[in-house]
């Protein structure tokens, strides 16, 4: 979404708010396949932040923090990969407030100033912050002046109070009073309800006496709002967004969320309902006739050796002795993630890289565990037994059936999915499920070692789907971008 905003005419783009501790438990990796820099969560392998040369010098990291030490640590860690660091002091959500972050910092001014002063004194890039207006306009001006004194380079002002929501009118006069009182750039925010094109952005800036505007929801609805020649049809914007999402291996959950934001009321249309039923990038792209591009790109990345959710193993980073971020050091063996009882069990552990995609099964009777239950009854066998292990935030199941043990090397995000994935491996090995069918519906990827048949890259065009390389990501992008110059 950031790349799309820049492509359509935004000057600067912000990340979604990322909480400081989430960044601090991430490790920096150079992604040679994508040409990106990735910060990977060590506990589940998800991408916390990804950036590329196209946004270098234009992307601002927005952090949620209530700690000087953590904020400074994040700033030092990230300063070579972002253009500036912005401290979010405007988020009114309970999660932020209870953690002392967001708008809570406006009511804890010593802490707010200490965080900004710590960052300004510790990093070589600009530091900014975003606030909300206070009920008293004079108090807002005094607050902004206090924050300006910390040495920050700019300040964003959302024209609503802590308790006001998007349906409430934005206080443009309050923003203008701050802009007039400060000597650093002020970025006006909160005008999405009146913004449908670039001309509206400029008018909003004029009314707020600022030279810059931060656009959030209007950019999520149609990112071409930044175009000088006017916005594009929504389908054109969605297609271009999906092309970039596939190109940079964006997570399907985040991609789906952003497209839902674009569709808005159209979510109840046939296209919208089809999107809601989608789980993989392939399924999303098929709706807008980009399925072939998605499939071919994902297979190319797969055979190029991209490291994504399918390669994720818990505790394969610093916790198991991989000190630092030297990418030449091989990842810790996945066997170290298994309990000792698994290693000493006399029965072999049969493993395949299979993920469970709920949308592939039309009802509960077609679920893998239901199939295995019926398979056992028909063949006079004892029912399967399941054991689930959790490492960090990931789950892996082992199913014991007919004297054999089966598991998937794909670690799932919850216990139920882990059991279903392990059952798919069992059904595959017993001939109940077809490997070709699992590849077609995205549960498996073609083997890199295959030399013939539909598993080879030469036959990639025959595949009807492939699971995402990156998997689900917990972060939800706000697609925030600025128009104008600060």
Secondary structure, 3 states (H helix, E strand, C coil): CHHHHHHHCCCEEECCCEEHHHHHCEEEEEECCCCEEEEEECCCCCEEEEEEHHHCCCEEEEEECCCHHHHHHHHHHHCCCCCEEEEEECCCCHHHHHCCCHHHHHHCHHHHHHHHHHHHCCCCCEEEEEEECCCCHHHHHHHHHHHHCCCCCEEEEECCCCCCCCCCCCCHHHHHHHHHHCCCEEEEECCHHHCCCHHHHHHHHHHCCCCEEEECHHHHHCHHHHCCCCCCCHHHHHHHHHHHHHHCCCCHHHHHHHHHHHHHHHHHCHHHHHHHCCCCHHHHHHHCCCHHHHHHHHHHHHHHCCCCHHHCCCCCCHHHCCCCCCCCCCCCCHHHHCCHHHHHCCCCEEEECCCCCHHHCCCHHHCHHHHHHHHHHHCCCCCCEEEEEEECCEEEEEEEECCEEEEECCCECCHHHHHHHHHHHHHHHCCCCCHHHHHHCCCCCCCCCCCCCCCCHHHHHHCCCCCCCCCCCCCCCCCCEEEECC
